[in-house]
Amino acid sequence: MSDATREIEALIELMARLPGLGPRSARRAVLHLIKRRGQVMAPLAEAMAGVARNARECAVCGNIATSDICDICSDERRATGEICVVEDVADLWAMERGQSFRGRYHVLGGTLSALDAVGPDELGIPRLAARVAQEGTREVILALNATVDGQTTAHYIAEALEGTGVAVTSLAQGVPIGGELDYLDDGTISAALRARKRF
Ligand code: ZN
């Protein structure tokens, strides 16, 4: 038992459900918040309430937005004819951090899985095909994880888009920047060898 009141204990329990926070770090975080409630906790609570109220899925791409259409989809400068398909919003954010993709996205929200009964409709694959036709998309870039489910899904999408005239490409797999061969797993080395290019 701790000395915290029931209300504070409830807060700690909620915080402990966050990814990366266990009961100990949740307790520490809550204590920190309470000590700095004016500067940190009150603005945090306000920001959280706002996002909880307004967060939704972008009706076009599935990105998380605070309006019906996300900032990327409503940015005319990003109508480049390229759609990058990712599994999750976290992957979209990772792509955006790279700052080299200027097109738009399609967020699947998962991968095809017979086990979990996730089919093409749940992933919005028909919606993607409709976008390709409507937006005159020239290239669909599959940026899916190099897992069995990710690659199964990639093949399914490529087949679904066959005959639309759009070029379907996928991210190259290989040696990461700064990576040393000796530390790579066999699969990565084989993929890098297959994706080799003229020096
Ligand atoms: Zn969007």
Residues whose N, C-alpha, C, O or C-beta is under 5 A from the ligand:
A	BS01	ZN	C58 V60 C61 G62 N63 C70 C73
